[in-house]
Amino acid sequence: MEQWIINLTNNYGELAYLAIFVWTFLEGETIVLLTAAALSGGIIHLNVWMVLLVSFLGSFSGDQVWFAVGRRYGAGLLHRWPSLEDKAAGVFRLLDRHNDLFILTFRFIYGLRNISPFALGMTHVSRKRFLALNAVAAVTWANAFVWGGFFLGRALDKYLGQASQFALGIFVLVMLFGWLAGRFKSA
């Protein structure tokens, strides 16, 4: 099984970078962590610095877009989808209490990652301030997950040897199952 993944990344590596960009634009930590672990273990052949760059760019640009959507259409969209109001209110409370720290860390808080930039667009936070803090946060986030995944792959390889690829495959399946279960549960 691993050979077709290696062939795929060797022949279509640019598509892998595009997939990482798109996924991190929308969400992201899982694909970044797993990609970095797989490339450090030699399962796939991508450039770690390109993975870091596209992870940063996807995360940063996705949050910039959601901030702009919140700034322009936020109140109307919250009125249209009232289920988002509670999450947005949570973001507003956290922003009031922790301000810049919240902007720097929201992408690490499960359940608030996607709603936060949208809700922040509806607040007093200026575009320039959000841009600067979002850039710092996206660099931090990309480095944390790329290097965390990379060293996770190295540790698995060191302690499990050939079984590390099997363990990583099982981990991917568990993560995929968890993601799918969450999608079906919310539907």
C-alpha positions, 0 to 999 in steps of 0.5 A: 500500500505504501508504494502507491502513496510514494508514487503518487507524491513523487509524480503529483507532489504539486497536487499534494501541496495544493491539497494541504493549502486547501485543507489548511484554508478550511481547517488543517491541523490533521493533514499537516501533522500526518503529512509531516509525520509521513514525510519524516518517516519516508512514506511520502516524498515532499519538501518539509519547507514547502509543507511549512509554507503552504500550511502557513499560507492556507491557514493565514489566507483562510482566516483573512477571508473569514475575517473579511466575510465577518466584517462585511456580512457578519450580522446578516449571516448570524441572523440567517444562521442563529446556531452560530450566534452562541459560538460567536458570543463565546468568541466575543467574550474571550476577545473582551477578556484576552484581546490580542492573546485570543487572536494569537491562540484561537486556531489552537482552540478546538471548536473555535478555530473556524468561527473565530476569524468570522466573529472577529471581523464583526468586532472593533479589531482593525484589519491591520491589527488582525493581519499582523496578529494572524500572520504571527499566529499562522507562522506559530501554528504551521511550525507547531504542527509541521515540526510536531508531526515531523518529530512524531514521525521520527519518534515512531520510526525510532521506537517502532521501526518498520511497524511505524508505517503501520502505526501511522496508517492506523492513526490516519484511519482513526483520525479519518474515522473520527472526522467522518463520525463528527460530520455525520453526527452534526448532520 
